[in-house]
Amino acid sequence: MSSGNLPAMGAEECLARFKRALSMGMIGKSHIFVVLGASGDLAKKKIIPTLWWLYRDDLLPDHIHIIGYARSKMSVADIRAKAFPYMKVKDSEKAKLDSFFAAMSYVQGSYSEEDGFKKLDTAIKAFHNGNKANRLFYLALPPTVFAEVTQNIHDHCFEHEGWNRIIIEKPFGRDFDSSAKLSNHLSRLFDESQLYRIDHYLGKEMVQNLMVLRFANRLFGPVWNRDNISSVLITFKEPFGTTGRGGYFDKFGIIRDVMQNHLFQVLCLTAMEKPASNNADDIRDEKVKVLKCIRPLKLDDLVLGQYVADPEGTGDAKEGYLDDPTVPKGSVTPTFAVGKFNICNERWDGVPFILKCGKALNERKAEVRVQFRDVPGDIFSNGVVKRNELVMRVQPNEAVYCKMMTKSPGMNVEPVETEMDLSYNLRYKDVKMPDAYERLILDVFTGSQLNFVRSDELSEAWRIFTPVLHQIENEKVNPIPYKYGTRGPEEADVFIKAAGFHYSSTYKWVNPNL
């Protein structure tokens, strides 16, 4: 594929047109964005920086005010100091940064007592048109306080003329029952249209590109089925461990942290039928249909691992998961998992969907790899022709490439592996790729729920995972140790091969950015 810039319209003009279209729905309206948990890590590392990036690019409403709310005694200056290292501010942007923080205030209050929320409501109404302002509440909080915080928001911060929207961070429960309890609680307080359950993976460029690739290209439709596709491998790898947050991670483990949410959302977008439209509920309806066709996961369809120290490594690699003082002694919580799923419908029955995720591995990578079946009636040298693959690389270096066979250069007429490559950094050189949180927070302002999780999606996902999660915990299933900085347990590679994915060691993708 040729490289170059976007044809006809430059990146600046694209952004300008987008801003004009966006502003039409927000002109003249006041908006209050409340960050609950403003003293926490999520707020300083993601939420405040994201709001700044949107403000810097003039993508927030003209009449916007941000309120931080937390139990800690602090000020806007404290919030600024904590968030600044993550905000990527250029010297030329300092004046605009000052105006951003001038549009922010802070309210101290309890999460469980009504007085703090009454004070919050009073602070909101004190602003110009505060009683008519649209209100967004971002719960950057641990799930243990979701119920009491949402109850207090409903009881004390909802009496006004504008709309209300609630943004909730995962985890949405620990299993089917706890998730159902939370969903039932929220449904008593709010309409589904007011709830935005955020899974930041749905805001990533290549995850959003899945729908366009599948449903805007004629060539994929006829082959996107069990007759042509051999297996689908969805991978999430991180090269670092849990140092510093091991105690928190231990309460959930890699399956709850990554597989049950991030990777299952990608699975649904890969496998779902074409929706009736690109309306949020039409798309989410199709995702739910996929989940209903998946039986509960069994332990035999899983490989679990836990990283140990690399004695020859450096830095964090010298410490295994159990060496973290915040991790309970003897913990069997997995930091690595591979699971195999079958979608029992006419399109996919018999095609293994293999989900792989882990920490302290050999690289940072997230991708979807669709592997096609062998070419029937191979006329070339035995073993030379490899399976075609369509690969969508989510991170790093967003790319779409198709592994295929072509004639080797020179006199011989022998097949050799190569790729058709769309690397975003080359094709779209001048286009700014927004952060996932930028997309999603902007979606909340505009009222688009396309990239947020609906309650029935949650319910079906937990139905699939809850039995095996309880079995792992009740039986204290021991994960397989793997060395920090490796591919994971060797047993996982054996499992993936047995499941039907053929790894070709003769091919390696060459990063065109290097």
N, C-alpha and C positions, 0 to 999 in steps of 0.2 A: 504494500500500500504506500502511496506517495505521502511525503511529509509536507508540512506547510502550515499556514495559518488558516483560521476560519474563512471560507470564501465569502465575498460580497460585503460582509459586515464585520467590522473590527470589534474587539472585546469591549472597548469603551462604549461603543454605540449599543452593543448588546445590553450592557449593564444599564445604560441610560434608558433604553426602552423598557427594560424590566422595572426600573424604579418608577417610571411614569405609570405603567400598568398597575403596579403595586399600590401606589399612592392613591389611586382612584377609590379604593375601598376604605381608606383610613383618613381622608382629608377632613380636617376640622374636628376630629374626635380625640378626646383625651384617653390615654391608656396608662394604667398603673401596673407595673410588673413587680410582683412581690417575690423575693428570693427567701424562702423559709429554710433556715440552716445556713445563713450568710457567713457564719464563722467557720464553716467546715471546708474540707479539702475540695469537694466537688464544686462548691461555689467559687473558690479562689482559682482553681485550675481550669475550670470549664465554663461555668455559667457567666461569671462577670467578664472574662475575656471574650466570650462569644457575643454578649450584649455590646461590648465595646466595638468588636469588628463590624457588627451590623450598624451600629451608630456611626462609626467612621465612614462606612460606605453609603450613608444616608438611606439605609433600608428600614430603619425604625420609623414609627409615626412621628410627625413633627411635635406633637404634644405628648411627650412620654416622660414619665417619672418612675424611677426605680427605687424600691424600698427593700432594704435588707432587714430581716427579722431573725433573731436568735436569742438564746438565753444569756449569752456572754455580754459583759459590759464592754462595749467598743464603740467606735465612731466610724464615719465614712473615711476619715484619714487612715484608720486602721485597716479597713477593707481594701483601700487603694494600695497600701504598703504590702499587704499579703498577696494581692492579685497581680501587681505590677510585673513581677518576673515572668508571668505567663501570658502577658498581653501583647507582646511583639510590637511595641510602640516605637515608631521612627521619630527622630529628632524634630522633623517638620510637623509632627502631629501633636506636639505637646499642648498647644493652645486648645485643640479640639478635645484632647483628653481632659483638660481642665473643665471644659463645658460639659463633658460626659459626667464627671463626678459631681458637678454642680447640680445635675438633675437627679441626684441620689440622696437618700436620707436613710436613717437607721432607727429601728424601734426595738427596744429590748423587751423580751417577755417570755413567759413560760409556754411550753407546748401543750401542757395539760390543763392549764387554768384559763378561764374565760376572760379575766381582766386584761391579759396581754393582747388578746384578739379584739377586745373592745377598744383598747388603745390604738391598735393597728387600724381599725375602721375609722376612728376619729382622725388619725393622721392622714388617711386617704381622703376623707371628706374635706379636710382643711385646704387641699389644693384647689386651684381654679377649676370649676366644673367637676370637682371630685365626686360629687354624688351622682353625676351622669357618666363618669368615666368607665370604660371597659376595664375589667380587672383580670389579670393573669397571675395565678399562684403556682410557683415552681417549688415542689417538695424535694429539696436537696437534703433529704433526711434519711436516717435509718428506718427500715420498715416497722420497727417496734413502736414508732409514734404515729404512723400513718392514720390509724383509726381516730385517735383523739384530736389530731391536728385537723383532719378533714371535717370532723364533727364541729369543732370550734369555728372553722372558716364558714361552714354552712350556717351556723347559728348566729354569728356576729359580724360577718363581712359580706353578706349577700343582699342586704337591703339597699338597693340603689337602682338607677334606671338603665345602666349599661349591662353588657353581657359578662358572664363569669366563665373562666376556663381553668381547669386544674391539670397541671403537668406532674406526672408521677414517675419516678425512677424505679427501675428494677432493683432488687428482686420483687416480683409480685407474688409473695408467698414462698413457702419452702416445699410444698407438695399440693396435691389436689385439694385437700380439705382446707388448708390455710389460705390458699388462693381463692377458693370459693367463699370462705368467710369474709375476706377482704372485698371481693367483688360484690357480694350481697350487701355489705356495709355501704360501699360506694353507691350502689344502685338505689339504695333508700334515700340517699342525700342528693344525688345528681343524676341528670339525664346522661345517657351515653355520649351525646353530642358535646357535653361539657368536659369529658374526660380524655386526656391525652397521655396514654401509657407509653413512655418513650423507650425505644430500643435504638440506640444510636447507630447500630449497624444498618438500619433502614434509611439512614441519611447519607450513607456512603455512595460515592459516584457510581462505582461499578455494580453495586447492589441495585441501585435504581436503574441502571442500564440493562439489567436482566430483562425487564419487561419490554423495553424497546427492541433489544436484539431478538427476542423470541417472537414478538407480535407485529413488528414493522419490517420484517425480512421474510420474503416468500421462501427462500431456500431452506430455512430451518424447519418450517412447518411439517413437510412430508416425512422428515427423518427423525422427528422428536418423539420417539416411541420405542417400545420394547423390541420391535423388529430390527431396529438399526443401532440402538444404544446398548452397550454392554454393561456399563456401570457409571455411576456418578460419584466422584470423590470431592467432598467439601472440607477444606483444611483451614485451620486457624493455629498458627504457631507463634509463640513469643520467646525471645532469646533470654529473657530474665525470669527470675523466680518471684517469690512472694515476700521478699525481705521488706520488713516494715509494716506489712499488712497481713502477715501470716495468720494471726489470731482471728482476724475478720474472715479471711478466705476459708479457714478451717470450718467455719459454720456452714459453708455452702459447697465447696469443692468445685472441680472443673466442670462437671456435668450441669450443675445449676448455674454456674457463673457464665458459661459460654454455650454449651451444646443445646440445652433446652430452650434457649431464647435466640441468640445471634444465629447459630447455625441452622436452627429449625426454620427461622424466617427465610433464610437463603434457600433451604430445601423447598419450602412452599412456593417461592417465586420461580424456582427452576422447574417444578413439577406440575404446577396448576394449569387448568384449562384456560383458554382465552376468555376473559371476562366479557360481559355484555357491553361494558364501556370502561373508561378509565376513572369512573366514579369510585370514591373510596370504598363504599360498601359493596359494590359489585366485585371489586378486587378482593376484598377481605372475605366475601362469600366463597370465592373460589379457593382461597387459602384454607378455609375451614373444611371444605370438601376433601382436600388432600389429607388433612390431619385425620379426618374420620375414617380414611382408608388404611391407616397405619395401626397395627396391633400393638399392645403394650410391649415394651422392650424387655427382653429376657437377659439374664446374666450370661448365658452362653453366646449372646450376640455382642458382647462387650470385652474389651481388653482395658484393664486399668493399670496405671503406673504412678509412681511417686519418685521425684528426683532425689538423688543423693549427691554428695560432694564429689568433685573431681579433684583428687589429691594433687594432680599436676596442673590444675587450673590456676587462674589468678582472680583476685577480687571476689565478687559474690560467688563465683564458681567453686570456691573452696568450702562453701556451706551448703549442706543439703536442706531439704524442707524441714526435717525434724531438728536441725540445728538452730532454727529460729526460736528464740526464747518465748515468743508470743504463741507458738504452736503447742498444743497440749502434748505432753510426753506420750510417745507410742501411738500417735495419731495414724489412722489408716485412710485419711482423706486423700482421694486421688488428685494429682496435679496433671494427669494425662489420661485421656480416654479416647478409644476408637469404638464406634458403634455402627452396627449394620441394620438398616431398616428396609422393609419391603412395603411398597404402596400397592395395596390389593385393589387395583382397578384395571380397566381394559387397556389403558395406555402403558402402565408401568409394571404390572405384575411380573415378578421374576427378575427385575433389574435392581441390583443392590445399590442403595444410596448409603454411602460410607461417610460417616462424619468423624473427623479427627481433630482433636484440639489438645493443646498442652502448653505448659510453661517450662522455662529453663531448657529450651530446645536449641537446635543448631542455627536457627535463623528466624527472622520476623517475616511472616508470610500469611496471607489469607487469600484463598482462591477457590474457584469452582472449576473442576476438571471433568468434562463430559467425554467419556471414552466410548468410541464407536466399535461395533463388532468387526471381526476379521473380514478381509475381502474374500468373498467366495471364489473358488477356482483360481487360486494364485498361480500365475504362470512364470513367476520369477524364481530366483534361487531360494531354496528352502530357508525360511527364517529371516529373509532380508526385509520383507514388507511388514511394517509395524502398523499398529492400530492408529487411526486418525483420532485426534483429540481437539475439542474446542475448549480453550482455557480462558477464563475471565479472572484476571488478577485484581483483587480488591485493594491489596496493599503489600509492599510499597510499590511505587511506580505503576500506577494504574495502566492496565493493558488488556487488550483482547487479541488472542492469537490462535491460529488454527494449525495444529501439527499435521503435516501431510507428507506424502511421498512425492518426490520429483526425480528426474533423471540426474545422475551424477555428472558433473562437468567432465568433458573429455570424450574419449573414444568409446568407452564402455556404455552400454545401454542397461545400466543397473540402477535400481531405485535407491535413493538416499533420503533421510529425514530432513525436513526443513520446516519453515513456518510462514504463513501469511500473518503479518504483524501490524496491529494498530496500537502503538504505544502513545498514550495521551500526551506525554511531555514533548514528543516530537511533532505529532499531528496538530496539537492545539497549543502552540508555544506561548501565545500571549494571553491565554484564558486562565483566569484565577479559579482554582478548584476550591470551592468553599468547604469549610470544615463541616462534618456531619451535624454537629449541634447548631451551626448557623442555619442550615436548611430546615431543621426540625423546629427550632424556635420561631423562625419566620413562618413556617406552616401554621403554628398555633395562632400567631397574630392574624393570619388570613383565614383561619377556620378550616384548613384542609386536614382531614384525618387520614389521608391516604397512607402515610408512612408511620402510623401509630397502631398499636396492638389493641384489638377488640376483646371483650371479655370472653366470648365463646372460643376465640383462638387460644387464649390462656387455658381455658378449661380443657380443651382437647389435648394441648401439649402436655399438661400435667397428668392427664389420664394415661398417656403413653409412658411417662417416665416415673411416676410415683411408685408403682410396685417394685421396680428394680432398685430404686433409691432406698426404699425401706428395707429391702433384702440386704443390700450392701451394708447398711448401718446396723441392722439387727444381727447379722451374721459376722460383722466386722471382717469383711472380705479384705484380704491383704493385697494391696497393689504391688505390681512388679517394680522393683527398683531399676532406675535408669540413671546413667551418669549425666550430670549437668553439662549442657552444651552438645548433646547427641541428638539423634533423630527420635529418641524415645526407646521403649523396650523393643528388642528384636522380635519378640512375639507379636507385636503389632504389625510388623511388615509381613510376617507369615500369615496372620489373620486377614490382612487386606488382600493378599494374593489369593488366598483360599476363597475369599468372598467374590472374586471375579475381576479384580482390577489388575491389569498387566503392566508392571513397571518396566520401561525400556531404558536400560542403562547406557544405550548407545547414543542417546540424544540429550543435549543440554541447551536450554534456551539461553541465547546470548542477549544480554541487556543492551539495547541500542543506545541507551543514554551514556554508556561508558566509552 
